[in-house]
Amino acid sequence: MTTGSTSAGEDLAAVDTRTGEAREASATPPRRRKKGGGVWWRHALALLALAFALFPILFIVSSAFNNAGTLSTSGLMPTRFGIDNFKDLFADQARPYWTWFRNSMIVSVVATVATLFLGATAAYAFSRLRWKGRRAGLLAILLLQMFPAVLAFGALYITFANVGNVLPALGLNTLAGLILVYLGGAMGANIWLLKGYFDTVPKELDEAAYIDGASHARIFFSITLRLATPILATVAMLAFVGLWGEFLLASIFLTDVDQQTLAVGLWQTRNADVNRYFGQFVAGAVIASIPVVLVYLSLQKQLIGGLTQGSVK
């Protein structure tokens, strides 16, 4: 009995010893990696991408405030700091900068408002109304977006050259004719983007308003547009930015100096003598970037909400 009890006690003691060792091992915290040891390369890549994105901006701003005013003397730091480039830009009678600025503002604002209105009405019809040819129309709009817009430039030029013979105010070398061309080319993507957002608006609101006697037009202007403010701001901003910097069509349609937009006029300034007029070119580019920056800063919240919600359906 004594021997059995002793062996049993030794077994229990051994079990307790192993249990204690296991507890001590589990209580010992695991080694942690040093903070930042595995993510330094991510920060390096982010800084490299930031430097790559900021280099052109710094170069242009520095060149704009460099009184040397030539491409050969430009760099990341101005050698002769001043505003002579801006003075030369505004005083150049052969290159009316503020006329170009006004033309770009007129074209961008008018075309943006018209694009927003036409796109919203068309998207509402595709989203809320049911009519014959609705699906075919949506597929046709999607199909047309697959062809490059450059393919239509020749046909557009010939068309508006003939239109100008009948209606000179809408022909070539007119801002109104250029705006009409922009309206035709901006409908496809905007209609799909707006329709996707309108589909997320509950249809019960339309049905309740329709029961109360509201027409489709009243429902559209009083209810749908107010609920679709984020996507409207998104489309307006994308349209304005795209039209503000558009160059290809504007360079084809506008030939007179007083009718040219900002992008075309600045390109003509640079193309005249890239070394001599480089200071004026970058000075004009800095001023031209201000409206785009202001639009982005004022509508950035609506841009995020409109793009994420408008792409759901």
C-alpha atoms as one frame of an Amber mdcrd trajectory, in Angstrom:
protein
   0.000   0.000   0.000   2.821   2.354   0.849   4.619   1.662  -2.420   1.436
   2.187  -4.474   0.655   5.411  -2.718   4.185   6.695  -3.280   4.116   5.956
  -7.018   0.704   7.563  -7.366   1.979  10.687  -5.588   5.012  10.848  -7.866
   2.745  10.604 -10.921   0.554  13.429  -9.651   3.611  15.550  -8.937   4.925
  14.939 -12.460   1.558  15.931 -13.929   1.505  19.097 -11.845   5.030  19.920
 -12.964   4.156  19.517 -16.644   0.964  21.545 -16.175   2.919  24.337 -14.528
   5.472  24.355 -17.328   2.671  24.513 -19.878   1.079  27.419 -18.042   4.394
  29.262 -17.904   4.933  28.655 -21.612   1.455  29.928 -22.454   1.881  32.920
 -20.190   5.076  33.939 -21.997   4.024  36.473 -24.673   5.132  35.706 -28.251
   7.814  37.778 -29.806   6.500  40.703 -31.753   8.048  42.067 -34.865   9.437
  45.524 -34.681   6.966  48.206 -35.617   7.424  49.358 -39.195   9.853  46.593
 -40.017   7.697  45.047 -42.739   5.986  48.103 -44.223   8.891  50.439 -44.914
   8.878  49.536 -48.597   5.218  50.535 -48.851   6.004  53.985 -47.541   8.929
  54.187 -49.951   6.678  53.327 -52.891   4.097  55.892 -51.744   6.758  58.595
 -51.510   8.112  57.624 -54.930   4.637  57.823 -56.488   4.036  61.181 -54.784
   7.320  62.562 -56.091   6.522  61.288 -59.573   3.128  63.025 -59.488   4.383
  66.304 -58.016   7.452  66.708 -60.246   5.579  68.162 -63.289   3.581  70.508
 -61.054   6.677  71.796 -59.271   8.494  72.227 -62.579   5.644  74.231 -64.135
   5.088  76.446 -61.086   8.823  77.096 -60.774   9.118  77.922 -64.471   6.120
  80.264 -64.259   7.835  82.368 -61.570  11.228  82.282 -63.256  11.929  85.632
 -64.911  14.341  84.007 -67.362  11.260  82.854 -69.258  12.881  80.198 -71.466
  12.830  76.420 -71.494  16.598  76.117 -71.315  16.769  78.062 -68.034  13.822
  76.319 -66.332  14.240  73.997 -63.369  12.743  72.899 -60.075  13.993  76.110
 -58.447  13.629  79.474 -60.194  16.962  81.199 -60.835  15.379  84.664 -61.084
  12.181  84.730 -59.067   9.493  87.153 -60.279   6.246  87.599 -62.211   7.590
  88.824 -65.543   6.103  85.824 -67.349   2.613  86.784 -66.211   3.145  90.393
 -67.276   4.342  89.309 -70.715   1.381  86.947 -71.029  -1.199  89.634 -70.274
   0.503  92.284 -72.398   0.808  90.142 -75.542  -1.747  91.574 -77.973  -1.218
  88.798 -80.515  -2.199  86.181 -77.928  -5.291  87.387 -76.007  -5.126  85.155
 -72.944  -8.195  86.488 -71.175 -10.251  86.120 -74.366  -9.253  82.472 -74.495
 -10.067  82.134 -70.809 -13.519  83.648 -71.361 -14.209  81.379 -74.350 -13.228
  78.276 -72.365 -15.419  79.349 -69.460 -18.420  79.934 -71.741 -18.007  76.615
 -73.536 -17.375  74.617 -70.354 -20.198  76.116 -68.279 -22.871  76.087 -71.009
 -21.969  72.609 -72.231 -21.829  71.275 -68.667 -25.283  72.614 -67.777 -26.784
  71.359 -71.041 -25.077  67.976 -70.684 -26.348  67.629 -67.130 -29.926  68.494
 -68.077 -30.100  66.276 -71.177 -28.323  63.397 -69.483 -30.551  63.554 -66.397
 -33.786  63.627 -68.392 -32.667  60.748 -70.619 -31.466  58.704 -67.634 -34.756
  59.280 -65.815 -36.682  58.034 -68.841 -34.532  54.901 -69.071 -34.734  54.273
 -65.331 -38.372  55.008 -64.506 -40.403  54.743 -67.694 -41.165  51.581 -69.639
 -41.490  51.969 -73.396 -40.780  50.056 -76.541 -37.134  50.189 -77.563 -35.859
  51.061 -74.093 -33.455  48.137 -73.793 -32.315  48.492 -77.393 -31.627  52.170
 -76.808 -29.476  51.438 -73.765 -27.501  48.803 -75.645 -27.039  51.175 -78.595
 -25.660  53.876 -76.292 -23.291  51.354 -74.741 -22.190  50.095 -78.145 -21.458
  53.574 -79.464 -19.131  54.229 -76.533 -16.869  51.405 -77.691 -15.807  53.297
 -80.829 -13.114  55.969 -80.486 -14.426  59.508 -80.859 -11.595  60.311 -83.264
 -13.368  58.274 -85.949 -16.144  60.883 -86.113 -13.954  63.973 -86.434 -13.948
  64.000 -90.228 -17.708  63.543 -90.451 -18.290  66.256 -87.842 -16.090  68.694
 -89.685 -17.900  68.167 -92.992 -21.306  68.313 -91.302 -20.708  71.607 -89.526
 -19.021  73.086 -92.573 -22.286  72.519 -94.453 -24.365  73.709 -91.489 -22.354
  76.928 -91.468 -23.459  77.667 -95.007 -27.077  77.718 -93.821 -26.682  78.828
 -90.186 -23.374  80.682 -89.787 -23.872  80.980 -86.027 -23.680  77.173 -85.666
 -20.963  76.389 -88.184 -17.216  76.067 -87.944 -15.206  78.594 -85.965 -18.133
  79.300 -83.596 -18.465  78.519 -79.903 -22.102  77.484 -80.356 -21.179  74.871
 -82.959 -18.450  73.496 -80.702 -20.897  73.251 -77.797 -23.323  71.240 -79.964
 -20.556  68.813 -80.829 -19.667  68.398 -77.162 -23.302  67.723 -76.256 -23.527
  64.898 -78.742 -20.400  63.168 -77.550 -20.960  63.367 -73.799 -24.341  61.680
 -73.530 -23.418  57.990 -73.460 -21.332  57.601 -70.324 -23.318  60.228 -68.427
 -26.649  58.541 -69.164 -25.392  55.201 -67.853 -23.886  56.785 -64.758 -27.029
  58.772 -63.970 -29.310  55.824 -64.659 -27.353  53.670 -62.231 -27.929  56.225
 -59.498 -31.601  56.788 -60.354 -32.163  53.043 -60.025 -31.129  53.270 -56.356
 -33.801  55.878 -55.587 -36.895  54.066 -54.188 -39.704  53.878 -56.711 -42.236
  54.074 -53.900 -41.583  57.807 -53.711 -42.601  58.195 -57.347 -45.695  56.059
 -56.844 -46.783  58.061 -53.800 -46.328  61.340 -55.647 -48.146  59.958 -58.695
 -51.109  58.976 -56.526 -51.221  62.530 -55.182 -51.568  63.782 -58.750 -47.984
  64.732 -59.592 -46.856  64.356 -63.186 -43.619  62.744 -64.307 -42.050  66.166
 -64.849 -42.968  67.314 -61.336 -41.669  64.077 -59.829 -38.439  64.460 -61.772
 -37.754  68.076 -60.785 -39.167  68.014 -57.247 -38.116  64.595 -55.949 -35.627
  62.730 -58.102 -33.210  65.557 -58.801 -33.088  66.577 -55.146 -32.256  63.031
 -54.079 -29.673  62.654 -56.858 -27.541  65.649 -55.884 -24.300  63.627 -55.440
 -24.414  62.094 -58.898 -25.406  65.398 -60.491 -22.409  67.088 -58.883 -20.178
  64.228 -60.014 -21.320  64.378 -63.629 -21.088  68.177 -63.646 -17.542  68.122
 -62.322 -16.342  65.424 -64.716 -17.954  67.213 -67.647 -16.518  70.599 -66.716
 -12.983  69.295 -66.220 -13.094  67.329 -69.463 -14.400  70.276 -71.478 -12.018
  72.764 -69.873  -8.972  70.906 -71.126 -10.354  69.521 -74.396  -8.003  70.198
 -77.298  -8.576  67.970 -80.346 -12.066  69.070 -81.390 -11.468  72.674 -80.382
  -8.318  72.850 -82.504 -10.242  71.533 -85.532 -13.334  73.724 -85.165 -11.781
  76.991 -83.977  -9.271  78.726 -86.240  -9.570  82.442 -85.451  -7.493  83.670
 -82.522 -10.425  85.440 -80.872 -12.569  82.296 -81.028 -10.049  79.820 -79.647
 -10.311  78.227 -76.247  -7.615  78.242 -73.615  -6.134  74.860 -74.515  -5.827
  75.754 -78.193  -4.464  79.221 -77.511  -1.789  77.973 -75.116  -0.764  75.308
 -77.582  -0.419  77.950 -80.274   1.749  80.008 -77.911   4.025  77.062 -77.222
   4.109  75.985 -80.859   5.228  79.440 -82.048   8.614  79.194 -80.319   8.865
  76.650 -77.536  12.000  78.178 -76.010  11.052  81.838 -76.277   7.420  81.623
 -75.144   7.809  78.838 -72.606   7.526  81.239 -69.693   4.224  82.613 -70.975
   2.993  79.099 -71.640   3.604  77.817 -68.101   2.260  81.056 -66.602  -0.967
  80.581 -68.530  -1.084  76.914 -67.519  -0.841  77.829 -63.828  -3.762  80.254
 -64.091  -5.756  77.763 -66.174  -5.460  75.146 -63.423  -7.185  77.338 -60.821
 -10.826  76.705 -61.930 -10.258  72.947 -62.042  -8.731  72.921 -58.560 -11.591
  75.002 -57.164 -14.190  72.694 -58.713 -12.519  69.605 -57.264 -12.156  71.107
 -53.808 -15.779  72.269 -53.685 -17.315  69.017 -54.979 -14.958  66.305 -53.740
 -17.463  64.871 -51.228 -20.184  64.603 -53.862 -17.679  63.034 -56.249 -16.931
  60.142 -53.899 -20.585  59.494 -53.076 -21.771  59.817 -56.652 -19.180  57.491
 -58.163 -19.621  54.754 -55.550 -23.427  54.794 -55.491 -23.900  55.439 -59.188
 -21.982  52.308 -60.134 -24.083  49.915 -58.025 -26.528  48.928 -60.751
